[in-house]
Structures are given as C-alpha cells and as structure tokens.
C-alpha cells in the first residue's frame, strides 16, 4: 500500500499564447521508506 498515490495528474497554465499543459496524465506511487525529489528548471 502506498503512502501517497496520484493518478492521472495534469497541470495547465494560462499564458499569453493560450493554455500550456506542463504535466500530462502522470501517475505516481510513493511507498514507505522511498526517497523522492522533484527538480524543476529553477532548481
């Protein structure tokens, strides 16, 4: 059993040129004892 379970995550941002989909249909499972780091463009 996961401590954190994410299914079908999508993230959209409105820009001057329209809608931008930054994340599309991501699934994520984090189990006890897992070490997780999410690093983006800025660091």
C-alpha positions as semicolon CSV with decimal commas, in nm:
position;residue;x (nm);y (nm);z (nm)
1;X;0,000;0,000;0,000
2;X;0,134;0,343;-0,096
3;X;0,171;0,635;0,143
4;X;0,090;0,866;-0,148
5;X;-0,085;0,768;-0,470
6;X;-0,153;1,011;-0,755
7;X;-0,340;0,907;-1,068
8;X;-0,384;1,093;-1,397
9;X;-0,246;1,428;-1,273
10;X;-0,248;1,709;-1,528
11;X;-0,142;2,071;-1,472
12;X;-0,228;2,354;-1,711
13;X;-0,110;2,716;-1,712
14;X;-0,267;3,007;-1,894
15;X;-0,011;3,203;-2,098
16;X;-0,034;3,498;-2,333
17;X;-0,038;3,245;-2,619
18;X;-0,307;3,019;-2,472
19;X;-0,319;2,716;-2,247
20;X;0,009;2,534;-2,177
21;X;-0,003;2,178;-2,040
22;X;0,302;2,139;-1,814
23;X;0,212;1,794;-1,678
24;X;0,005;1,539;-1,870
25;X;-0,156;1,230;-1,714
26;X;0,115;1,146;-1,458
27;X;0,077;0,853;-1,216
28;X;0,293;0,842;-0,902
29;X;0,320;0,598;-0,611
30;X;0,537;0,672;-0,307
31;X;0,590;0,388;-0,061
32;X;0,714;0,398;0,297
33;X;1,091;0,440;0,300
34;X;1,109;0,589;-0,051
35;X;1,323;0,898;-0,104
36;X;1,172;1,129;-0,365
37;X;1,297;1,455;-0,518
38;X;1,122;1,653;-0,787
39;X;1,352;1,905;-0,951
40;X;1,239;2,168;-1,197
41;X;1,406;2,417;-1,423
42;X;1,478;2,662;-1,140
43;X;1,646;2,413;-0,919
